[in-house]
Every structure is written in structure tokens, then in C-alpha cells.
Amino acid sequence: MAAPPFLDRRDAGDQLADALRDMIEPPAAVLGIPRGGVVVAARVSTGLGLPLGVVVTKKLGAPGNPELGIGAVAPGVRVVDRDMLVSLAVSERWLQRESARVEAEVERRAGAYGATVDVRGSTAVVVDDGVATGSTARAAGLWARRAGATRVVLGVPVAPVGVERRVADAFDDVIAVHEPPDLRAVGLCYAGFDQVGDDEVRALLRTAAG
């Protein structure tokens, strides 16, 4: 069996920074998606010499199956997979109630991190540790557009083939270091894929700000 393409999120961030280097010109900022995405984004920020911030997103889970994503929320932004809503017979009433709950959690977490950067008139590079369905990335990209970014780029270590089509409404460009034809799980592309806590995210943001 071949070794995973990334040792850990830091290695993935270094590889992603190399892939982005010739594509990003100032003014620009890196926006990590907590939690794991901020570890990757911190290395991209350092490698490219750009400021680091966060854009908090949270998956909308299906009724009775919260691990199955039917959409995602970022501050002031909600994206949903309408085909999945129909196939799962999700009611509008349930969707509104669950969206409100998730939006409240997103706002709470965004306030707890408190690391915002001004992307108005600049390029926003949205970074996560990988993309599966694309819902959380889309929500983050649409948030960056609403925040005034003139160009929005998605940079990830790993994503499924064809992800560009899934997120085309949110991003001008998509850069993925590794695009396996049969991506089963993002974590399988890492030799080490430990859980990331809020304290680690805050420490990375404080270091970047300093």
C-alpha cells in the first residue's frame, strides 16, 4: 500500500503553500476553516507571508444522521444540497429550525476565536485540511465574497476529482495538491490526522497576529 501523500497537517500546509505560491499576489489573506484547516492555513500563511484569519463554518447534518451533511453554515451564509433535501424528505420547518441552531453555534465559535482579517478589495485564500462534499468550503467562500474579497481562492491539500464544479459559485480558482479518483475519507490521505482543539487554533492565531 502506498504511503499517504501527507505526513500531517503541517506537511500538507507546506505543500499547499508551494502549490499556491505563483497564484497569489498581495493584497491577500489566508482564511482557515476551524479546526483542522487552521493548522494547514497557518503554514500557508507563513509560507506566503500573508495575514491569517478564520472563517467559521459548520455542517448541517441530516435528520437522524448528523454525520451526513446536507449543507453548511457560515456567518450570515447558508448553503444546502437541494437534491439531498428532496431525497431525504427534509421539511422546510425542520431545515429552518436546525439552521438557526447551527447558526447560533457558528456565531458563538466565531466570537470565541475572534481572529478576523479585512479581505475587502483583496484576494481571500480559503484553506481547509480537505474537501469531501464541498458544502463547508462553499459556505466559507460565499462568506468571503460577501466580506468584499475581489477574488476568492480555495486551497486544500486533498479534494475529490471535479470539486471545481461543486464550488464554482463560491470560488474563482481551486487548488488541490492531491485529487484521488476515489476519495473515501480525507483523513486517509494523512499519516497523522489527530483531532485539533480550540486551544491549538487560538494559539496559532495568536502567533500569527504577533
Buried (B, 14 or more C-beta within 10 A) or exposed (E): EEEBBBBBBBBBBBBBBEBBEEBBEEBBBBBBBBBBBBBBBBBBBBBBEBBBBBBBBBBBBBBEEEEBBBBBBBBEBBBBBEEBBEEBEBEEEEBEEBBEEBBEEBBEBBEEBEBBBEBEEBBBBBBBBBBBBBBBBBBBBBBBBEBEBEBBBBBBBBBBEEBBEBBEEBBBBBBBBBBBEEBEEBBEBBEEBEEBEEEBBBEBBEEBEE
